[in-house]
Amino acid sequence: KNINKDFFDDGTMSFFWRAHRISALIIFILVLLYVTLYDDATNNSDYNTKRGIIAVIISFVVFGVTITPDGPFRRPHPALWRLMLVLSIVYELLLIFVLFQTADDARLLLRHIDPGLGVPLPEKSYGGNCELYDSSRPDNPFHNVKDKMDSFVAVHFFGWWTKTLIVRDWWLCTVTSILFEVLEYTLEHQLPNFSECWWDHWLMDALICNGLGIVLGMKTVKYLSMKTYHWRGLWTYPTYRGKFSRILKQFTPYIYTDFDWRPTQSLKRWLSMLLIVAGILICELNAFTLKFVLWVPPSHFLCLARLVLFIFWGAVSLREVFQFLDDPQCHKFGAQSTLAIAIMITEVLIAFKFDWNTFTKPLPPHVINMLLIGALALIVWTLWHFYFQ
């Protein structure tokens, strides 16, 4: 998809682009020698256990970054994307460990990260009084709208801006945004946080926050697609201003690949697109279910950390999936996309194991009817388009 792109690279490779496995190994051994010879041992088993686990994770990350192969992205540095791959492995291993615990033990484990965790959380419901204009409050008639304007409005907007940069398709993003609002309707009997007013669903979320984020995202995609990519080594720029500009450009794409998903080109591609949409929805849903079963406040840094990591993982995963679908020479499913699927499935299993009663509550009849109608329409259209048209 890079045909006719204005692209040039002079091939300059600096010190920072070369492999440094020997250097990393020497530094690693020196650190171990220091810990062995000079670090004072303590009799605090809890402290030693925590420090040992952290050391194991850091060691795994260091070796992983130096020996794993490069991914599809080169900017700002391939090592960053190798780091993201290794962190996804660490996260999946931690999820598997949590899966083998009880719900109470898993919540207690989080207290080692933050002593304030491990206590039940009050779920905020955004439903209740759904009047847009409350005439009984002439001093503040729009208080219902103001009450629902919190920090998550900005999260919605910037979240969908980044999702659009990852997916690079207006229709796919818009359909996914609408389907998630439908998913909130479907599961509001299980998660009180999903109980919102109609205008909160469709005006504030789908139309304003998500919609504007998607529009800005597509504007950014269009700019990146039309931009020229001419790369020269840093030291080929004669002025400091040119060098500084080159450093900033290091954080832009090496070359931008347009995603032409063509969902209706074939049945295989159509089913693949349905799975991609389902994967995005599950990833979004897991953010709510995990904090619900593990008692993590929405504003906690763990929720933000997961969100940021999934931005990186999602970017690589969608790039790998697109190449797998679009490139006839690509016969292997990507490593990052494989791990992303494993992570999402493990998160779902944790949610069901820790709160089976909540997530197996029967769906209301009107929700069942809505889902059946939607599924039937999807099946009928698929058969008609690919077999009878």
GUVO-407968 format. One record per residue (C-alpha): x, y, z. Coordinates in Angstrom, 1 decimal, always signed. Last residue first. Layout:
REM GUVO-407968
+--------+--------+--------+
:      x :      y :      z :
+--------+--------+--------+
:      X :      Y :      Z :
...
+--------+--------+--------+
//
This chain:
REM GUVO-407968
+--------+--------+--------+
:      x :      y :      z :
+--------+--------+--------+
:  -25.6 :  -11.7 :   -5.4 :
:  -26.6 :  -15.2 :   -4.1 :
:  -23.5 :  -16.6 :   -2.4 :
:  -21.3 :  -13.8 :   -1.0 :
:  -23.7 :  -10.9 :   -0.6 :
:  -26.9 :  -12.9 :   +0.2 :
:  -25.2 :  -15.2 :   +2.6 :
:  -23.5 :  -12.3 :   +4.5 :
:  -26.7 :  -10.2 :   +4.4 :
:  -28.7 :  -13.1 :   +5.9 :
:  -26.1 :  -13.8 :   +8.6 :
:  -25.8 :  -10.2 :   +9.6 :
:  -29.6 :   -9.7 :   +9.7 :
:  -30.0 :  -12.8 :  +11.8 :
:  -27.3 :  -11.7 :  +14.3 :
:  -28.9 :   -8.2 :  +14.6 :
:  -32.4 :   -9.7 :  +15.1 :
:  -31.1 :  -12.2 :  +17.6 :
:  -29.2 :   -9.5 :  +19.5 :
:  -32.3 :   -7.2 :  +19.7 :
:  -34.5 :  -10.1 :  +20.8 :
:  -32.0 :  -11.1 :  +23.5 :
:  -31.8 :   -7.4 :  +24.7 :
:  -35.6 :   -7.2 :  +24.9 :
:  -35.8 :  -10.4 :  +26.9 :
:  -33.2 :   -9.2 :  +29.5 :
:  -29.9 :  -11.1 :  +29.4 :
:  -29.5 :  -13.7 :  +32.1 :
:  -26.8 :  -13.0 :  +34.7 :
:  -23.7 :  -15.0 :  +33.8 :
:  -21.3 :  -12.1 :  +34.2 :
:  -22.4 :  -11.3 :  +37.7 :
:  -22.6 :  -14.8 :  +39.0 :
:  -19.2 :  -15.8 :  +37.6 :
:  -17.3 :  -13.0 :  +39.3 :
:  -13.7 :  -14.1 :  +39.7 :
:  -13.7 :  -16.8 :  +37.1 :
:  -15.6 :  -14.8 :  +34.5 :
:  -13.4 :  -11.8 :  +34.8 :
:  -10.2 :  -13.8 :  +34.8 :
:  -11.3 :  -15.8 :  +31.7 :
:  -12.0 :  -12.5 :  +29.8 :
:   -8.6 :  -11.2 :  +30.7 :
:   -7.0 :  -14.4 :  +29.5 :
:   -8.8 :  -14.1 :  +26.2 :
:   -7.7 :  -10.5 :  +25.7 :
:   -4.1 :  -11.4 :  +26.5 :
:   -4.0 :  -14.4 :  +24.2 :
:   -5.4 :  -12.2 :  +21.3 :
:   -2.8 :   -9.5 :  +22.0 :
:   +0.0 :  -12.2 :  +22.1 :
:   -0.9 :  -13.5 :  +18.7 :
:   -1.1 :   -9.9 :  +17.3 :
:   +2.3 :   -9.1 :  +18.7 :
:   +3.9 :  -12.3 :  +17.2 :
:   +2.4 :  -11.7 :  +13.7 :
:   +0.5 :  -14.5 :  +11.9 :
:   +2.7 :  -16.1 :   +9.3 :
:   +2.1 :  -16.6 :   +5.6 :
:   +2.9 :  -13.1 :   +4.3 :
:   +3.8 :  -13.3 :   +0.5 :
:   +0.1 :  -12.7 :   -0.5 :
:   +0.2 :   -9.4 :   +1.5 :
:   -3.3 :   -8.1 :   +2.3 :
:   -4.7 :  -10.3 :   +5.1 :
:   -1.4 :  -11.0 :   +6.9 :
:   -0.2 :   -7.4 :   +6.2 :
:   -3.4 :   -6.1 :   +7.8 :
:   -3.1 :   -8.4 :  +10.8 :
:   +0.5 :   -7.3 :  +11.4 :
:   -0.4 :   -3.6 :  +11.2 :
:   -3.4 :   -4.2 :  +13.4 :
:   -1.2 :   -5.9 :  +16.0 :
:   +1.5 :   -3.3 :  +15.9 :
:   -0.9 :   -0.4 :  +16.7 :
:   -2.9 :   -2.5 :  +19.1 :
:   +0.2 :   -3.3 :  +21.2 :
:   +1.2 :   +0.3 :  +21.4 :
:   -2.2 :   +1.6 :  +22.3 :
:   -2.7 :   -1.5 :  +24.5 :
:   +0.2 :   -0.4 :  +26.6 :
:   -1.2 :   +3.1 :  +27.1 :
:   -4.6 :   +1.7 :  +28.2 :
:   -3.0 :   -0.8 :  +30.5 :
:   -1.0 :   +1.9 :  +32.2 :
:   -4.0 :   +4.2 :  +32.5 :
:   -5.9 :   +1.4 :  +34.3 :
:   -2.9 :   +0.7 :  +36.6 :
:   -2.6 :   +4.4 :  +37.3 :
:   -5.9 :   +4.5 :  +39.1 :
:   -8.6 :   +6.8 :  +37.8 :
:  -11.0 :   +3.9 :  +37.1 :
:  -10.6 :   +2.6 :  +40.6 :
:   -9.3 :   -1.0 :  +40.8 :
:  -11.6 :   -3.5 :  +42.6 :
:  -10.3 :   -6.6 :  +40.9 :
:  -13.7 :   -7.8 :  +39.5 :
:  -14.8 :   -4.3 :  +38.4 :
:  -11.4 :   -3.1 :  +37.2 :
:  -11.1 :   -6.2 :  +35.1 :
:  -14.6 :   -5.9 :  +33.7 :
:  -14.3 :   -2.3 :  +32.6 :
:  -11.0 :   -2.5 :  +30.8 :
:  -12.1 :   -5.9 :  +29.4 :
:  -14.9 :   -4.3 :  +27.5 :
:  -12.6 :   -2.2 :  +25.4 :
:  -10.4 :   -5.2 :  +24.5 :
:  -13.5 :   -7.2 :  +23.8 :
:  -14.8 :   -4.5 :  +21.5 :
:  -11.6 :   -4.3 :  +19.6 :
:  -11.4 :   -8.1 :  +19.2 :
:  -15.0 :   -8.3 :  +18.0 :
:  -14.3 :   -5.6 :  +15.3 :
:  -11.2 :   -7.6 :  +14.2 :
:  -13.2 :  -10.8 :  +14.2 :
:  -15.9 :   -9.2 :  +12.0 :
:  -13.1 :   -8.0 :   +9.7 :
:  -11.7 :  -11.5 :   +9.4 :
:  -15.1 :  -12.8 :   +8.5 :
:  -15.4 :  -10.2 :   +5.7 :
:  -11.8 :  -11.0 :   +4.5 :
:  -12.5 :  -14.7 :   +4.3 :
:  -15.9 :  -14.1 :   +2.6 :
:  -14.2 :  -12.0 :   -0.1 :
:  -13.8 :   -8.4 :   -1.2 :
:  -16.5 :   -7.2 :   +1.3 :
:  -14.1 :   -6.0 :   +4.0 :
:  -11.8 :   -4.0 :   +1.6 :
:   -9.3 :   -3.1 :   +4.4 :
:   -7.5 :   -0.4 :   +2.5 :
:   -5.0 :   +0.5 :   +5.2 :
:   -2.5 :   +3.1 :   +4.0 :
:   +1.1 :   +2.5 :   +5.1 :
:   +3.1 :   +5.5 :   +6.3 :
:   +6.9 :   +5.5 :   +5.9 :
:   +9.4 :   +5.9 :   +8.7 :
:   +6.5 :   +7.3 :  +10.8 :
:   +7.1 :  +10.4 :  +13.0 :
:   +9.1 :  +10.4 :  +16.3 :
:  +12.4 :  +10.6 :  +14.4 :
:  +11.0 :  +13.8 :  +12.9 :
:  +11.7 :  +15.6 :  +16.2 :
:  +15.4 :  +14.6 :  +16.0 :
:  +15.6 :  +15.7 :  +12.4 :
:  +14.2 :  +19.2 :  +13.4 :
:  +16.9 :  +19.4 :  +16.1 :
:  +19.6 :  +18.6 :  +13.6 :
:  +18.3 :  +21.1 :  +11.1 :
:  +18.2 :  +23.8 :  +13.8 :
:  +21.7 :  +22.9 :  +14.8 :
:  +22.9 :  +23.5 :  +11.3 :
:  +24.8 :  +21.4 :   +8.8 :
:  +22.4 :  +18.4 :   +8.6 :
:  +24.3 :  +15.3 :   +7.4 :
:  +25.1 :  +14.5 :  +11.1 :
:  +21.5 :  +13.4 :  +11.7 :
:  +21.4 :  +10.9 :   +8.9 :
:  +19.0 :  +11.6 :   +6.1 :
:  +15.4 :  +10.4 :   +5.6 :
:  +12.9 :  +11.8 :   +3.1 :
:   +9.3 :  +10.8 :   +3.9 :
:   +6.8 :  +13.1 :   +2.1 :
:   +3.4 :  +13.6 :   +3.7 :
:   +0.2 :  +12.6 :   +1.9 :
:   -0.5 :   +9.5 :   +4.1 :
:   +0.5 :  +11.3 :   +7.3 :
:   -1.9 :  +14.2 :   +6.5 :
:   -4.7 :  +11.9 :   +5.6 :
:   -4.2 :   +9.8 :   +8.8 :
:   -4.2 :  +13.0 :  +10.9 :
:   -7.5 :  +14.2 :   +9.3 :
:   -8.8 :  +10.7 :   +9.9 :
:   -7.9 :  +10.9 :  +13.6 :
:   -9.5 :  +14.3 :  +13.9 :
:  -12.7 :  +12.9 :  +12.5 :
:  -12.5 :   +9.8 :  +14.7 :
:  -11.9 :  +11.9 :  +17.9 :
:  -14.8 :  +14.2 :  +16.9 :
:  -17.1 :  +11.2 :  +16.5 :
:  -16.0 :   +9.5 :  +19.7 :
:  -16.4 :  +12.6 :  +21.9 :
:  -19.3 :  +14.3 :  +20.1 :
:  -21.4 :  +11.7 :  +18.3 :
:  -20.9 :   +8.4 :  +20.1 :
:  -20.1 :   +9.5 :  +23.6 :
:  -21.8 :  +12.9 :  +24.3 :
:  -24.7 :  +12.5 :  +21.9 :
:  -25.5 :   +8.8 :  +21.6 :
:  -24.7 :   +7.2 :  +24.9 :
:  -24.9 :  +10.3 :  +27.2 :
:  -28.1 :  +11.4 :  +25.3 :
:  -29.7 :   +8.0 :  +26.0 :
:  -28.8 :   +8.3 :  +29.7 :
:  -26.2 :   +5.9 :  +31.0 :
:  -26.1 :   +2.5 :  +32.8 :
:  -22.8 :   +1.1 :  +31.7 :
:  -21.2 :   +1.8 :  +35.1 :
:  -23.8 :   -0.4 :  +36.7 :
:  -22.1 :   -3.5 :  +35.1 :
:  -24.3 :   -6.6 :  +34.8 :
:  -27.7 :   -5.1 :  +34.0 :
:  -25.9 :   -2.5 :  +31.8 :
:  -24.6 :   -5.3 :  +29.6 :
:  -26.6 :   -5.0 :  +26.5 :
:  -26.9 :   -1.2 :  +26.6 :
:  -23.1 :   -1.0 :  +27.0 :
:  -22.7 :   -3.3 :  +24.0 :
:  -25.0 :   -1.1 :  +21.9 :
:  -22.6 :   +1.8 :  +22.8 :
:  -19.7 :   -0.5 :  +21.8 :
:  -21.4 :   -1.2 :  +18.5 :
:  -21.7 :   +2.5 :  +17.7 :
:  -17.9 :   +3.1 :  +18.2 :
:  -17.0 :   -0.1 :  +16.3 :
:  -19.1 :   +1.0 :  +13.3 :
:  -17.5 :   +4.5 :  +13.4 :
:  -14.0 :   +3.1 :  +13.6 :
:  -14.5 :   +0.6 :  +10.7 :
:  -16.2 :   +3.2 :   +8.6 :
:  -13.5 :   +5.8 :   +9.1 :
:  -10.5 :   +3.6 :   +8.4 :
:   -7.0 :   +4.0 :   +9.7 :
:   -7.3 :   +1.3 :  +12.4 :
:   -4.3 :   +2.6 :  +14.5 :
:   -4.6 :   +6.3 :  +13.9 :
:   -8.3 :   +5.9 :  +14.3 :
:   -7.8 :   +4.2 :  +17.7 :
:   -5.5 :   +7.1 :  +18.7 :
:   -8.2 :   +9.6 :  +18.0 :
:  -10.8 :   +7.4 :  +19.6 :
:   -8.9 :   +7.3 :  +22.9 :
:   -8.2 :  +11.1 :  +22.7 :
:  -11.9 :  +11.8 :  +22.6 :
:  -13.1 :   +9.1 :  +25.0 :
:  -10.3 :   +9.9 :  +27.5 :
:  -11.2 :  +13.6 :  +27.3 :
:  -14.8 :  +12.8 :  +28.3 :
:  -13.4 :  +10.4 :  +30.9 :
:  -12.2 :  +13.4 :  +32.9 :
:  -15.7 :  +14.2 :  +34.0 :
:  -18.8 :  +15.8 :  +32.3 :
:  -21.6 :  +13.6 :  +33.6 :
:  -22.5 :  +16.1 :  +36.4 :
:  -22.4 :  +18.9 :  +33.9 :
:  -25.0 :  +17.3 :  +31.7 :
:  -27.4 :  +16.7 :  +34.6 :
:  -26.7 :  +20.2 :  +35.9 :
:  -28.0 :  +21.8 :  +32.7 :
:  -30.8 :  +23.7 :  +34.4 :
:  -28.5 :  +25.4 :  +36.9 :
:  -30.2 :  +28.4 :  +38.6 :
:  -33.5 :  +27.6 :  +37.0 :
:  -33.4 :  +24.1 :  +38.7 :
:  -37.0 :  +22.8 :  +38.3 :
:  -36.7 :  +23.5 :  +34.6 :
:  -34.2 :  +20.6 :  +34.2 :
:  -32.9 :  +20.7 :  +30.7 :
:  -31.2 :  +17.5 :  +29.4 :
:  -33.4 :  +15.4 :  +31.6 :
:  -31.8 :  +12.0 :  +32.2 :
:  -32.3 :  +11.6 :  +36.0 :
:  -30.9 :   +8.2 :  +36.8 :
:  -28.2 :   +7.0 :  +34.5 :
:  -24.5 :   +7.7 :  +34.8 :
:  -24.0 :   +5.1 :  +37.6 :
:  -20.8 :   +5.3 :  +39.6 :
:  -19.7 :   +1.9 :  +41.0 :
:  -18.7 :   +2.1 :  +44.6 :
:  -15.4 :   +0.2 :  +45.0 :
:  -14.7 :   -2.8 :  +47.3 :
:  -11.3 :   -2.8 :  +48.9 :
:   -8.1 :   -4.5 :  +47.5 :
:   -6.3 :   -1.3 :  +46.5 :
:   -5.0 :   +1.4 :  +48.8 :
:   -1.8 :   -0.5 :  +49.6 :
:   -0.7 :   +0.0 :  +46.0 :
:   +1.5 :   -2.5 :  +44.2 :
:   +1.7 :   -5.0 :  +47.0 :
:   -2.0 :   -4.3 :  +47.5 :
:   -2.6 :   -5.8 :  +44.0 :
:   -1.8 :   -9.2 :  +45.4 :
:   -4.6 :   -8.8 :  +47.9 :
:   -7.1 :   -8.4 :  +45.0 :
:   -5.7 :  -11.6 :  +43.4 :
:   -6.0 :  -13.4 :  +46.8 :
:   -9.7 :  -12.4 :  +47.1 :
:  -10.5 :  -13.4 :  +43.6 :
:   -8.8 :  -16.8 :  +44.0 :
:   -5.5 :  -17.4 :  +42.2 :
:   -4.7 :  -19.4 :  +39.1 :
:   -5.9 :  -16.6 :  +36.8 :
:   -3.6 :  -14.1 :  +38.5 :
:   -0.6 :  -16.2 :  +37.4 :
:   -1.9 :  -16.3 :  +33.9 :
:   -2.4 :  -12.6 :  +33.9 :
:   +1.2 :  -12.1 :  +35.1 :
:   +2.5 :  -14.2 :  +32.3 :
:   +0.3 :  -12.2 :  +29.8 :
:   +1.7 :   -8.9 :  +31.1 :
:   +5.3 :  -10.2 :  +30.9 :
:   +4.7 :  -11.3 :  +27.3 :
:   +3.1 :   -8.0 :  +26.4 :
:   +6.1 :   -6.2 :  +28.0 :
:   +8.4 :   -8.2 :  +25.7 :
:   +6.5 :   -7.1 :  +22.6 :
:   +6.4 :   -3.5 :  +23.8 :
:  +10.2 :   -3.6 :  +24.4 :
:  +10.7 :   -4.9 :  +20.9 :
:   +8.6 :   -2.0 :  +19.7 :
:  +10.8 :   +0.5 :  +21.6 :
:  +14.0 :   -1.3 :  +20.3 :
:  +12.9 :   -0.7 :  +16.7 :
:  +13.5 :   +3.1 :  +17.3 :
:  +11.3 :   +6.2 :  +16.9 :
:  +10.2 :   +4.8 :  +14.6 :
:  +11.0 :   +1.5 :  +12.9 :
:   +7.7 :   -0.3 :  +12.9 :
:   +6.9 :   -3.8 :  +11.5 :
:   +8.6 :   -5.6 :  +14.3 :
:  +12.2 :   -6.3 :  +14.9 :
:  +13.3 :   -9.7 :  +16.1 :
:  +13.7 :  -10.5 :  +19.8 :
:  +17.3 :  -10.8 :  +21.2 :
:  +18.1 :   -7.5 :  +22.7 :
:  +14.7 :   -6.4 :  +23.9 :
:  +14.0 :   -9.8 :  +25.4 :
:  +17.3 :   -9.9 :  +27.3 :
:  +16.5 :   -6.6 :  +28.9 :
:  +12.9 :   -7.4 :  +29.5 :
:  +13.6 :  -10.8 :  +31.1 :
:  +16.2 :   -9.2 :  +33.4 :
:  +13.8 :   -6.5 :  +34.4 :
:  +11.1 :   -9.1 :  +35.2 :
:  +13.5 :  -11.2 :  +37.2 :
:  +14.8 :   -8.2 :  +39.1 :
:  +11.2 :   -7.1 :  +40.0 :
:  +10.4 :  -10.6 :  +41.2 :
:  +13.6 :  -10.6 :  +43.4 :
:  +12.9 :   -7.2 :  +44.8 :
:   +9.4 :   -8.2 :  +45.8 :
:  +10.6 :  -11.5 :  +47.4 :
:  +13.4 :   -9.7 :  +49.2 :
:  +11.0 :   -7.1 :  +50.7 :
:   +8.5 :   -9.8 :  +51.8 :
:  +11.3 :  -12.0 :  +53.3 :
:  +12.7 :   -9.1 :  +55.4 :
:  +15.9 :  -10.6 :  +56.8 :
:  +18.0 :   -8.1 :  +54.8 :
:  +21.1 :   -8.6 :  +52.6 :
:  +23.4 :   -5.6 :  +52.0 :
:  +24.4 :   -5.2 :  +48.3 :
:  +28.1 :   -5.1 :  +47.8 :
:  +29.4 :   -8.4 :  +46.5 :
:  +26.3 :  -10.2 :  +45.0 :
:  +24.4 :   -7.1 :  +44.0 :
:  +27.5 :   -5.6 :  +42.4 :
:  +28.3 :   -8.8 :  +40.5 :
:  +24.7 :   -8.9 :  +39.2 :
:  +25.0 :   -5.3 :  +38.0 :
:  +28.3 :   -6.1 :  +36.3 :
:  +26.8 :   -9.2 :  +34.6 :
:  +23.9 :   -7.1 :  +33.2 :
:  +26.3 :   -4.4 :  +32.0 :
:  +28.4 :   -7.0 :  +30.2 :
:  +25.4 :   -8.6 :  +28.6 :
:  +23.9 :   -5.3 :  +27.4 :
:  +27.3 :   -4.4 :  +25.8 :
:  +27.5 :   -7.9 :  +24.1 :
:  +23.9 :   -7.6 :  +22.8 :
:  +24.4 :   -4.1 :  +21.4 :
:  +23.0 :   -4.3 :  +17.9 :
:  +23.4 :   -1.2 :  +15.8 :
:  +20.9 :   +1.6 :  +15.4 :
:  +22.2 :   +3.8 :  +18.2 :
:  +25.7 :   +3.9 :  +16.7 :
:  +24.3 :   +5.5 :  +13.5 :
:  +23.0 :   +3.9 :  +10.3 :
:  +22.8 :   +6.2 :   +7.3 :
:  +20.8 :   +4.5 :   +4.5 :
:  +20.1 :   +7.7 :   +2.5 :
:  +16.4 :   +7.0 :   +2.8 :
:  +13.8 :   +8.3 :   +0.3 :
:  +10.0 :   +8.2 :   +0.1 :
:   +7.3 :  +10.1 :   -1.9 :
:   +4.7 :   +7.3 :   -1.9 :
:   +3.6 :   +6.1 :   -5.3 :
:   +2.9 :   +2.6 :   -4.1 :
:   +3.0 :   +2.3 :   -0.3 :
:   +0.0 :   +0.0 :   +0.0 :
+--------+--------+--------+
//
